């Protein structure tokens, strides 16, 4: 068995695993670790736990130390330098007339590498730009092209729900989202209503999709989260009379029933009974 801890370098990035060594690092501690990119500052998000050796990718890099006051001071200095590097890179981009948009700049903790994140519609020849930046900063320079979803994660913002973007606040990985998910949830297919700040389909379409999944295979009835869940298109009996189910909200456990052309009501599942069962119970 091997003891590991999970470290996250940004609030919404992946979790990477390290050997806690003799540092005594626990969940919530800020630590300095050595990565393939150089020395990095991170936070332990998964406390020490033992896992089978076969599930560990060797060699497992150790945590160097817990963060000290000197480390925090250096981190603040790097943050200031990142803003300066951003402005310098912007000027270089304009000077070379490159059609690219700079999004963010990131220093490794030991400043052995500087990463410039940018977006562009196509491929960009930035060789001359890299030379200019290397002559200014005299360290390894990397320009990394990202997509619009990554840009939204880095910039942040407020979603249509009025809360901070999921990708910028807690999501670790992006999951595939399709228009089928919007259709199965009976949502409007208006792009402005189902698209996020990035212009792509909202990530939250994925969150409730499992409720609407249909079972695979032939002759299988749709999976019911509750026995009382009605099906769209079926005739049901309610305290206000019989009607037809037009929509079902599986998250709220409600259904919309059309009693007459001008009378539509929304009821809880337990207030609805299939019409044929209602007849049988009355008999």
C-alpha positions in Angstrom: 0.0 0.0 0.0 1.1 3.6 -0.8 0.1 6.7 1.1 -0.9 9.6 -1.2 -2.5 13.0 -1.0 -4.4 14.9 -3.7 -3.1 18.4 -4.6 -5.0 21.0 -6.7 -3.0 23.9 -8.1 -6.0 26.0 -9.1 -9.5 25.9 -7.6 -11.0 24.3 -10.7 -8.1 22.2 -12.1 -7.6 18.5 -11.9 -6.3 16.9 -8.7 -2.8 15.4 -8.9 -1.4 12.9 -6.4 1.8 13.1 -4.5 3.7 11.4 -1.7 3.2 13.3 1.6 6.7 12.2 2.7 7.4 13.4 6.2 5.7 16.8 5.8 2.5 15.8 7.7 0.4 17.6 5.1 -3.4 17.2 5.6 -6.4 18.4 3.7 -6.5 22.2 3.5 -2.7 22.7 3.8 -0.9 24.8 1.2 2.2 23.0 0.0 5.1 23.3 -2.4 5.6 20.4 -4.8 7.9 19.6 -7.7 6.2 18.9 -11.0 7.3 18.3 -14.6 6.7 22.1 -15.0 8.9 23.1 -12.1 8.2 24.1 -8.5 4.5 24.7 -7.9 2.2 26.1 -5.2 -0.9 24.0 -4.5 -3.5 23.1 -1.9 -4.1 19.6 -0.5 -7.8 18.8 -1.3 -7.6 15.0 -0.7 -6.2 14.1 2.7 -3.7 11.2 3.2 -5.1 7.9 2.3 -3.6 4.5 1.4 -4.2 2.9 -2.0 -3.0 -0.3 -3.7 0.4 0.0 -5.3 -1.1 -1.0 -8.7 -3.2 2.1 -8.8 -0.3 4.4 -8.3 1.8 5.8 -11.2 5.4 5.6 -10.3 7.6 7.4 -9.5 5.3 9.3 -7.2 6.8 12.8 -6.6 7.0 13.9 -2.9 5.6 17.1 -1.3 8.7 19.3 -0.7 7.3 21.3 2.2 4.3 23.1 3.7 4.1 26.7 2.6 6.0 29.2 4.7 5.6 33.0 5.1 8.5 33.5 2.6 6.7 31.3 0.1 3.5 33.4 0.4 5.5 36.5 -0.1 7.0 35.1 -3.2 3.6 34.1 -4.4 2.4 37.7 -4.1 5.4 38.9 -6.0 4.7 36.4 -8.8 1.1 37.6 -9.0 2.4 41.2 -9.5 4.8 40.0 -12.1 2.1 38.1 -14.0 0.1 41.3 -14.4 3.2 43.1 -15.7 3.9 40.2 -18.1 0.3 40.4 -19.4 0.8 44.0 -20.4 4.2 43.4 -22.0 2.8 40.5 -24.0 -0.2 42.6 -25.1 2.1 45.3 -26.5 4.2 42.6 -28.3 1.1 41.1 -29.9 0.0 44.5 -31.2 3.5 45.2 -32.5 3.6 42.0 -34.5 0.0 42.4 -35.7 -1.1 38.9 -34.5 -4.8 38.0 -34.6 -4.9 36.5 -31.1 -6.5 37.4 -27.8 -4.4 37.1 -24.6 -6.4 35.5 -21.8 -4.1 34.9 -18.9 -0.5 34.6 -17.8 0.8 32.1 -15.3 4.2 31.8 -13.6 5.4 28.6 -12.1 6.3 29.2 -8.4 10.1 29.1 -9.1 9.6 31.2 -12.3 11.3 28.5 -14.4 8.5 28.8 -16.9 5.9 31.4 -18.0 2.8 30.3 -19.7 0.7 32.7 -21.8 -2.8 31.5 -22.5 -4.5 32.9 -25.6 -7.5 32.3 -28.0 -7.5 32.6 -31.8 -9.7 31.6 -34.6 -6.9 29.6 -36.3 -3.3 28.7 -36.1 -0.9 31.5 -35.2 2.8 31.8 -36.1 4.1 33.3 -32.8 7.8 32.4 -33.2 8.9 36.0 -33.3 6.6 36.8 -30.3 8.3 34.0 -28.3 11.7 35.4 -29.1 10.7 38.9 -27.9 9.2 37.5 -24.7 12.2 35.3 -24.0 14.6 38.3 -24.4 12.5 40.2 -21.8 12.0 37.6 -19.2 15.0 35.4 -19.8 13.2 32.1 -18.9 11.3 29.4 -20.7 8.3 30.8 -22.5 5.2 28.8 -23.5 2.3 30.0 -25.5 -0.8 27.8 -25.1 -3.9 28.2 -27.3 -7.1 27.4 -25.4 -10.8 27.1 -26.3 -13.7 29.3 -25.3 -14.8 27.1 -22.5 -11.3 27.3 -20.9 -11.4 31.0 -21.4 -14.7 31.3 -19.5 -13.1 29.2 -16.7 -10.1 31.5 -16.4 -12.0 34.8 -16.7 -15.0 33.8 -14.6 -18.4 35.4 -14.6 -22.0 35.1 -13.6 -24.3 32.5 -15.2 -28.0 33.0 -16.2 -28.9 31.5 -12.8 -27.3 34.4 -11.0 -24.5 32.4 -9.5 -20.7 32.2 -10.4 -20.0 30.0 -13.4 -19.7 26.3 -12.4 -16.5 25.9 -14.5 -14.9 28.8 -12.6 -16.0 27.9 -9.1 -16.0 24.1 -8.6 -15.9 22.0 -11.7 -12.8 20.0 -12.2 -13.3 18.7 -15.7 -15.5 19.6 -18.7 -17.9 16.9 -19.7 -19.4 16.5 -23.1 -22.8 18.3 -23.5 -25.1 17.7 -26.5 -28.3 19.3 -27.8 -30.0 15.9 -27.1 -29.8 16.7 -23.3 -31.8 19.9 -23.8 -34.4 18.1 -25.9 -34.9 15.3 -23.4 -35.4 17.8 -20.6 -38.1 19.7 -22.7 -36.1 22.9 -22.7 -36.3 25.6 -25.3 -33.9 25.0 -28.1 -33.3 28.8 -28.5 -29.5 29.1 -28.5 -29.6 32.2 -26.3 -31.4 30.2 -23.6 -29.3 27.1 -23.5 -25.8 28.6 -24.1 -23.4 29.8 -21.4 -21.2 32.8 -21.3 -18.7 30.9 -23.5 -21.3 30.6 -26.3 -21.3 26.8 -25.9 -24.1 24.6 -24.5 -24.4 25.2 -20.7 -22.5 22.6 -18.6 -25.5 22.3 -16.3 -27.5 20.5 -19.0 -25.4 17.5 -18.0 -26.3 17.6 -14.3 -29.9 16.4 -14.5 -29.5 14.4 -17.7 -29.3 11.1 -15.9 -32.9 11.5 -14.7 -34.1 11.5 -18.3 -32.0 8.7 -19.7 -34.0 5.9 -21.4 -33.0 2.3 -20.6 -31.1 0.4 -23.3 -32.5 -2.7 -25.0 -35.8 -3.7 -26.5 -39.2 -3.9 -24.6 -37.9 -2.0 -21.6 -40.1 0.6 -20.0 -38.6 4.0 -19.2 -36.9 4.0 -15.8 -39.0 5.5 -13.0 -37.5 7.4 -10.2 -40.8 6.9 -8.3 -43.6 4.5 -9.0 -46.0 7.4 -9.3 -44.1 9.2 -12.0 -46.5 9.7 -15.0 -45.5 9.5 -18.6 -45.9 12.3 -21.2 -49.0 11.7 -23.3 -50.8 9.4 -20.9 -54.3 10.1 -19.5 -54.4 10.6 -15.8 -56.9 11.2 -13.1 -56.6 14.1 -10.6 -58.8 15.7 -7.9 -59.8 18.3 -10.6 -60.8 15.7 -13.2 -59.1 13.7 -15.9 -56.5 15.1 -18.2 -53.4 14.5 -20.4 -49.9 14.8 -19.2 -48.0 17.3 -21.4 -44.7 17.7 -19.5 -42.9 16.1 -16.6 -40.3 17.8 -14.4 -38.3 14.9 -12.9 -36.1 17.2 -10.7 -39.1 18.8 -9.0 -41.3 15.6 -9.2 -44.1 17.6 -10.8 -46.2 17.1 -14.0 -48.2 19.5 -16.1 -51.7 18.1 -16.9 -54.1 19.6 -19.5 -57.6 19.1 -18.2 -59.3 21.1 -20.9 -57.9 23.2 -23.8 -58.0 26.3 -21.5 -57.2 24.6 -18.2 -53.6 23.5 -17.5 -52.4 22.7 -14.0 -49.1 21.6 -12.5 -49.3 18.9 -9.8 -47.1 16.7 -7.7 -46.6 13.2 -8.8 -48.5 11.8 -5.8 -51.5 13.9 -6.8 -51.8 12.1 -10.1 -53.0 8.6 -10.9 -53.3 6.8 -14.3 -56.9 7.0 -15.5 -57.3 3.2 -15.9 -56.0 2.6 -12.3 -58.4 5.2 -11.0 -61.3 3.3 -12.6 -60.1 0.0 -11.1 -59.8 1.5 -7.6 -63.3 3.0 -7.8 -64.7 -0.4 -8.7 
